Structure formats: structure tokens, C-alpha cells
């Protein structure tokens, strides 16, 4: 009897031990699974070091010792460029960018709230002003006549030519930093030289100088349905052959977790140009509704009858528009559809565009509540800023 009880006790003890061991093993497995899920769910955003280093290098910012460009960053040419670039950007920041940020925070914070797409017609490579006024956008759609060009390849630029490269780059952005706009005629020469190819080097410069790192750069084309498609390589095309070709640049603010992108392409958006280029016209038709549009120094193109397609695209697709007087003529804003706030003072266009004087805009400035603006925006020394919000 005693032996039977002992045997039963042994069996029970063994069973408990097995259950106990199984339970611990199950717990360990559960913990391991949780750790694995954490690892899977953790999204690490990988920046492209090569592209980031190129962007920093063309902007006159230091690269680390492991960079392929480190040796070139130790040259006298680069160090001279760093010194001049830092000085230029310090002046640019103080004179314009800091004032623009303050104004944007006070006057257009509602436009920045939950902003998905900023549409910037006739922008050329001017990302810096777009980002300063609209830092919350996740997509920046930009276009101009300028070909996108290529990512700079410093293996193909001799060391003795570096000084010329930096001089050309400085010259290409000089107008944007001092006047707030690029001169179209100058750009056609400056961005299609032996050393600088297209708008892309300047866009990368602005991306780096605004505190971002590059995630990827992809060459793109607009297909017949107006959809963006990634192509195999950047094509060194000029003039009409470059139309619809561009780049998608994804980037991230250092320490941030939001990936943003720039879509830049070359296009002639005059009505006649679009009728011969359905790819681009379809792209505008397919563009999402409720974008915010920014226009600056657009040579009064949308005042003209033969730029009606792009003008109507802006008016129909935008929930808000920020522009100077060179954007959409005041007469095209239907007061039943738009609330208008004017800033600065209107003294008419500069002499080059004197034929685009707007009497109705002058009258609006005389009778509406006008707010001041402390930075230069557009042509001339007197800033004209119009913010239109769709009712």
C-alpha cells in the first residue's frame, strides 16, 4: 500500500515537472515571438549615403571621413567654396528665410496644416523658397523649362576643374539668393554647361542646405496617361527632348521620421505646348484636388490667353493659392469662390513687364485691408503677396 502511494506521488511529481517545464518553454517562446514582432514592426529609414554626400558636397557642407568625396573635400577649391557658401547662406537666412518662416507661421499656418501636396508651377529648381514657406508638405510638385539633368559625377570632373564647377554653381544660384528668383535666360546657359547639367544639382544643393538627407533619387518620365513611371537612367537631354523627363527625390529631415518627396520635370505648359504633349496635360488632369499652389516670379504667363490650361488647372485643383502679381491675374479670381488677403504694396510690375499693370489689383490694394510683408517676394523691391483661400 505504501509502495503504491509512493509510485503515484512520483508520477504526479513527474507530471507537474513536465507541465512546469512546458509552461516555461511556452512563455519563453511567447517572449521571443514578441521580440521578433518588435523587430519586424520597427521601420528603419535608410538614407542613401552616396546621394546625401553629393548633395552636401555641392552645397558646400562637410562630408565625413568615410565618404568617397572626403579627399575632394580637403582641396583648396572646396574649402574656399565652403567659406563663400556659408557666408552667402548666413546672409540669405537673415535677410529673407527667417522673415519668411515667421510670416508663414503667423499668416498661413492653416495652409500648412495637414498639407499633402504643394504645387509650384514655373518653379525651376527653387525648392528652398517652397520649403521655407511650406515645410509641412509631403510632396512638392515642381516644373520648369529647365531639363532635370544628371546627378553630378565627381569622378568625371578633374580636380583642377573643381574651382570652375563651384564658381558655376555659385553663379547659378546667385539670383535666387539675392533677388528671390532665377532668371530664365541665365538658367538656360548656367544649368546646361560642361560642368553643371540641368536643375538637379541645384535642387540637391537646396535639399542639403535646408537640413535634409537623401533617401533616393529616381529618373522619371510622364507616360501617355499622365502617370509617373521610373525609367532606367537620367538622360542628358536638352530643349524639347527633355520635356516630361524629370526626377523623384525622396528625402528626410535629420532626426525626423517623415519621408518627403520632390517631383520635378521639364515641360512647356503653354496651351499650344500641352496640345502637343498629352502626357503632361493628362498629368495635370489627374493631379489630386485640394493642393496648395505657390507661384512666384512667373513672368506673368498665366495672365495670357494662351496659358489658360495651366491657369484653369491651378484655379480648379487648388484649395489655396499664394502668389505675387506675376501669377494669376486678379481678374480671374471669382469673389464668389475665393477669399482674398493682400500683403505688401502694389506699384505695378517692373519695367520689363510694364504691360501687365492691373488696375483692378491697384484698386483692391486701395480699398481692402492690406497687411505688411517684411521680405522680398517676386520681382522688384516692393513685395506683392496675394493669398487666396477657396470658399
LINLINVEN-V391763 format. One record per helix or strand of 2 or more residues. SS is the DSSP state (~ for helix, > for strand). FROM is the first residue (numbers start at 1). LEN is the number of residues. Records with the same first field share a line. If there is no record, write none. Layout:
SS: FROM-LEN + FROM-LEN
//
This chain:
~: 2-40 + 49-10 + 70-4 + 76-32 + 109-4 + 127-7 + 159-21 + 184-7 + 200-10 + 239-4 + 271-5 + 278-9 + 301-3 + 305-13 + 330-3 + 351-6 + 359-9
>: 117-4 + 139-6 + 212-11 + 228-3 + 245-9 + 259-8 + 291-5 + 318-6 + 338-7 + 370-2 + 384-7
//
